[in-house]
Amino acid sequence: MRSRTLTRSDIAESIQRQVGLSKSESSDFIEDIVEEMSAALASGESVKISGFGSFVLSQKAERMGRNPKTGIEAKIQARKVLTFKASQSLKDDIAEAS
C-alpha cells in the first residue's frame, strides 16, 4: 500500500482537468470550500458531505488525567474536539479498495 497525501493542489489540479477551470480558479474554488467549512465549524455547526461523511464539533468536559511517563495526575482542561464520521458509502468504497 502506498503512502501518499492528497493535497489541496492535487484536488485543484483534478478540478482543472475535469471541469476545465483555470488553475487559479480551481485553487480559489477549493479555498472557498475550505473557508466555508471552517467558518461553519467555528460557529458550532456540523458539516455533512453526502456520500463522504460528517465533521462534528463536540465539547469535552474538564477531567483528571495521568501523565503516562510519570504517573502524576493532572487536570485536563475542557476543550472542543473535531471528529469525523465516514458515511457508509465511503466505508464501502474503502473496503472494496482493500
C-alpha positions as a Markdown table, in Angstrom:
| # | Residue | x | y | z |
|---|---|---|---|---|
| 1 | Met | 0.0 | 0.0 | 0.0 |
| 2 | Arg | 1.5 | 3.3 | -1.0 |
| 3 | Ser | 1.7 | 6.2 | 1.5 |
| 4 | Arg | 0.5 | 9.4 | -0.2 |
| 5 | Thr | -1.1 | 12.6 | 1.0 |
| 6 | Leu | -3.9 | 14.2 | -1.2 |
| 7 | Thr | -3.3 | 18.0 | -1.1 |
| 8 | Arg | -5.4 | 21.0 | -2.0 |
| 9 | Ser | -3.1 | 21.4 | -5.0 |
| 10 | Asp | -3.9 | 17.8 | -6.2 |
| 11 | Ile | -7.7 | 18.5 | -5.8 |
| 12 | Ala | -7.4 | 21.8 | -7.7 |
| 13 | Glu | -5.5 | 20.1 | -10.5 |
| 14 | Ser | -8.1 | 17.4 | -10.8 |
| 15 | Ile | -10.9 | 20.0 | -11.0 |
| 16 | Gln | -8.8 | 21.9 | -13.6 |
| 17 | Arg | -8.6 | 18.7 | -15.7 |
| 18 | Gln | -12.2 | 17.5 | -15.3 |
| 19 | Val | -14.1 | 20.8 | -15.3 |
| 20 | Gly | -11.8 | 23.0 | -17.4 |
| 21 | Leu | -11.4 | 25.8 | -14.9 |
| 22 | Ser | -8.0 | 27.6 | -14.9 |
| 23 | Lys | -5.5 | 26.7 | -12.3 |
| 24 | Ser | -6.2 | 29.8 | -10.2 |
| 25 | Glu | -10.0 | 29.4 | -10.5 |
| 26 | Ser | -9.7 | 25.8 | -9.3 |
| 27 | Ser | -7.4 | 26.8 | -6.4 |
| 28 | Asp | -9.9 | 29.6 | -5.4 |
| 29 | Phe | -12.8 | 27.1 | -5.6 |
| 30 | Ile | -11.0 | 24.8 | -3.2 |
| 31 | Glu | -10.1 | 27.6 | -0.8 |
| 32 | Asp | -13.7 | 28.8 | -0.8 |
| 33 | Ile | -14.9 | 25.4 | 0.2 |
| 34 | Val | -12.4 | 25.0 | 2.9 |
| 35 | Glu | -13.2 | 28.5 | 4.3 |
| 36 | Glu | -16.9 | 27.8 | 4.3 |
| 37 | Met | -16.4 | 24.5 | 6.1 |
| 38 | Ser | -14.0 | 26.2 | 8.6 |
| 39 | Ala | -16.5 | 29.0 | 9.3 |
| 40 | Ala | -19.4 | 26.6 | 9.8 |
| 41 | Leu | -17.3 | 24.5 | 12.3 |
| 42 | Ala | -16.0 | 27.6 | 14.1 |
| 43 | Ser | -19.6 | 28.8 | 14.7 |
| 44 | Gly | -20.6 | 25.4 | 16.1 |
| 45 | Glu | -22.3 | 23.9 | 13.1 |
| 46 | Ser | -21.7 | 20.4 | 11.8 |
| 47 | Val | -20.6 | 19.8 | 8.2 |
| 48 | Lys | -22.1 | 16.9 | 6.3 |
| 49 | Ile | -20.9 | 16.0 | 2.9 |
| 50 | Ser | -23.3 | 13.4 | 1.4 |
| 51 | Gly | -21.6 | 10.2 | 0.4 |
| 52 | Phe | -18.4 | 11.2 | 2.2 |
| 53 | Gly | -19.1 | 11.8 | 5.9 |
| 54 | Ser | -19.7 | 14.3 | 8.7 |
| 55 | Phe | -17.5 | 16.7 | 10.6 |
| 56 | Val | -18.8 | 17.3 | 14.1 |
| 57 | Leu | -17.6 | 19.7 | 16.8 |
| 58 | Ser | -18.2 | 18.5 | 20.3 |
| 59 | Gln | -17.4 | 19.8 | 23.8 |
| 60 | Lys | -15.3 | 17.6 | 26.2 |
| 61 | Ala | -15.6 | 18.3 | 29.9 |
| 62 | Glu | -12.7 | 19.0 | 32.2 |
| 63 | Arg | -11.3 | 15.9 | 33.7 |
| 64 | Met | -8.4 | 14.4 | 35.7 |
| 65 | Gly | -5.8 | 12.6 | 33.7 |
| 66 | Arg | -2.5 | 11.0 | 34.3 |
| 67 | Asn | 0.9 | 11.5 | 32.7 |
| 68 | Pro | 1.8 | 8.0 | 31.3 |
| 69 | Lys | 5.5 | 8.5 | 31.9 |
| 70 | Thr | 5.5 | 9.9 | 35.4 |
| 71 | Gly | 2.1 | 8.7 | 36.7 |
| 72 | Ile | 1.4 | 12.2 | 38.1 |
| 73 | Glu | -2.2 | 13.2 | 37.9 |
| 74 | Ala | -3.1 | 16.5 | 36.1 |
| 75 | Lys | -6.2 | 18.4 | 35.3 |
| 76 | Ile | -7.1 | 18.2 | 31.5 |
| 77 | Gln | -8.9 | 21.4 | 30.5 |
| 78 | Ala | -12.3 | 21.4 | 28.9 |
| 79 | Arg | -12.0 | 21.7 | 25.1 |
| 80 | Lys | -13.7 | 21.4 | 21.8 |
| 81 | Val | -12.9 | 18.3 | 19.7 |
| 82 | Leu | -13.5 | 17.9 | 16.0 |
| 83 | Thr | -14.4 | 14.4 | 14.9 |
| 84 | Phe | -15.1 | 12.9 | 11.5 |
| 85 | Lys | -17.6 | 10.1 | 10.9 |
| 86 | Ala | -17.3 | 8.4 | 7.5 |
| 87 | Ser | -20.5 | 7.7 | 5.6 |
| 88 | Gln | -21.5 | 4.1 | 4.9 |
| 89 | Ser | -20.8 | 4.6 | 1.1 |
| 90 | Leu | -17.2 | 5.8 | 1.9 |
| 91 | Lys | -16.7 | 2.9 | 4.2 |
| 92 | Asp | -17.9 | 0.5 | 1.4 |
| 93 | Asp | -15.6 | 2.2 | -1.1 |
| 94 | Ile | -12.6 | 1.8 | 1.2 |
| 95 | Ala | -13.5 | -1.8 | 1.9 |
| 96 | Glu | -13.7 | -2.6 | -1.8 |
| 97 | Ala | -10.3 | -1.0 | -2.4 |
| 98 | Ser | -8.6 | -3.2 | 0.2 |
